[in-house]
Amino acid sequence: MVRTGLLLLVSGLLLAGLAAAGETMQFRGESGNGVLPAQAVRADWENGAGVAWKVPNPAAGWAQPIVHGQQLYIAGAVGEGDLKPSNFADGVKSPQSMGVSLFAKPPKTPLTWKLYCLSVQDGR
């Protein structure tokens, strides 16, 4: 869960930088393929340099963070236990990795889907 939270944070900060360059108002970018025009993107986040703020991720992340204007939106599921999708370390590769299959079992506890809105400036 910590890894997912860190991934969301880094993704959010990365997207915040892209948002400053211009906003894409269409799902998955202007071409719908998830590719944005070339940007100077940090490749190394390991040492914490350039991280403006950190907040705990309140939900299991099931969607990528979205930056619009000065807001960072994070969607996720809140419930009991570890809600992380199976085989998510390398990203979603198939519907089965998201628990969508003929043999998938529903969660044992109820989930509440939430949308959080944080300030890009300070994470509040």
C-alpha positions as CSV (number, residue, x, y, z in Angstrom):
1,M,0.0,0.0,0.0
2,V,2.9,2.3,0.7
3,R,4.3,1.6,-2.7
4,T,1.0,2.5,-4.3
5,G,0.8,5.7,-2.3
6,L,4.3,6.7,-3.3
7,L,3.6,5.9,-7.0
8,L,0.5,8.1,-6.8
9,L,2.4,10.9,-5.2
10,V,5.2,10.8,-7.8
11,S,2.8,10.5,-10.6
12,G,0.8,13.4,-9.2
13,L,3.9,15.6,-9.0
14,L,5.0,14.6,-12.4
15,L,1.5,15.5,-13.8
16,A,1.6,18.7,-11.9
17,G,4.6,19.8,-13.9
18,L,2.9,18.8,-17.1
19,A,-0.2,20.7,-16.2
20,A,1.8,23.9,-15.8
21,A,2.9,23.5,-19.4
22,G,-0.7,23.3,-20.7
23,E,-3.8,21.3,-19.9
24,T,-5.1,18.4,-21.9
25,M,-8.8,18.3,-21.7
26,Q,-9.3,14.9,-23.2
27,F,-9.0,11.4,-21.7
28,R,-5.6,9.9,-22.3
29,G,-4.3,13.1,-24.1
30,E,-5.2,14.9,-27.3
31,S,-4.8,11.8,-29.5
32,G,-6.4,9.4,-27.0
33,N,-3.3,7.3,-26.8
34,G,-1.9,8.4,-23.4
35,V,1.1,10.1,-25.0
36,L,1.6,13.8,-24.4
37,P,4.0,16.1,-26.4
38,A,7.7,15.7,-25.4
39,Q,8.5,17.2,-22.0
40,A,11.6,17.3,-19.8
41,V,10.6,14.6,-17.3
42,R,12.6,13.7,-14.2
43,A,13.9,10.1,-14.4
44,D,15.2,9.9,-10.8
45,W,12.9,10.4,-7.8
46,E,14.7,8.0,-5.4
47,N,16.7,10.6,-3.4
48,G,13.6,12.8,-2.8
49,A,15.1,15.8,-4.5
50,G,12.4,17.9,-6.2
51,V,9.6,16.5,-4.1
52,A,7.5,19.5,-3.0
53,W,5.2,17.6,-0.5
54,K,4.0,14.2,0.5
55,V,0.7,13.1,2.0
56,P,-0.5,9.6,2.8
57,N,-2.7,8.1,0.2
58,P,-6.2,7.7,1.8
59,A,-7.4,5.1,-0.6
60,A,-6.2,2.1,-2.7
61,G,-5.4,3.7,-6.0
62,W,-7.3,2.2,-8.9
63,A,-6.9,5.1,-11.3
64,Q,-4.1,7.5,-12.3
65,P,-4.0,10.9,-10.6
66,I,-5.4,13.8,-12.6
67,V,-4.1,17.3,-12.5
68,H,-6.4,20.1,-13.6
69,G,-5.4,23.7,-12.8
70,Q,-4.2,23.8,-9.3
71,Q,-6.0,20.6,-8.2
72,L,-4.7,17.0,-8.0
73,Y,-7.6,14.4,-8.1
74,I,-7.0,10.9,-6.8
75,A,-9.7,8.2,-7.1
76,G,-9.7,5.1,-5.1
77,A,-11.5,2.5,-3.0
78,V,-11.7,2.7,0.8
79,G,-12.5,-0.4,2.9
80,E,-10.9,-2.8,5.3
81,G,-7.7,-4.6,4.6
82,D,-5.3,-4.4,1.6
83,L,-7.3,-3.3,-1.5
84,K,-4.4,-3.3,-3.9
85,P,-5.2,-5.0,-7.2
86,S,-3.4,-8.3,-7.8
87,N,-0.2,-8.2,-9.9
88,F,-0.2,-4.4,-9.8
89,A,3.5,-3.9,-9.2
90,D,4.1,-3.8,-13.0
91,G,0.9,-2.0,-13.8
92,V,-2.3,-3.3,-15.2
93,K,-1.5,-5.7,-18.0
94,S,-4.8,-7.5,-18.3
95,P,-8.4,-7.4,-17.0
96,Q,-7.4,-10.3,-14.7
97,S,-4.9,-8.2,-12.9
98,M,-7.7,-5.9,-11.9
99,G,-9.8,-8.8,-10.6
100,V,-12.0,-8.9,-13.7
101,S,-12.2,-12.5,-14.8
102,L,-14.5,-15.4,-14.8
103,F,-12.9,-16.6,-11.6
104,A,-12.6,-13.3,-9.8
105,K,-14.0,-13.1,-6.3
106,P,-15.7,-10.0,-5.0
107,P,-14.2,-8.2,-2.0
108,K,-15.0,-9.7,1.4
109,T,-15.8,-6.2,2.9
110,P,-17.8,-3.4,1.3
111,L,-15.9,-0.7,-0.6
112,T,-16.6,3.0,-0.8
113,W,-15.4,4.7,-3.9
114,K,-13.9,8.1,-3.2
115,L,-12.6,11.0,-5.2
116,Y,-10.0,13.2,-3.3
117,C,-9.1,16.7,-4.4
118,L,-5.7,18.0,-3.2
119,S,-4.0,21.3,-3.8
120,V,-1.0,21.0,-6.2
121,Q,0.8,23.6,-4.1
122,D,0.8,21.9,-0.7
123,G,-1.3,18.7,-0.8
124,R,-4.1,19.9,1.4
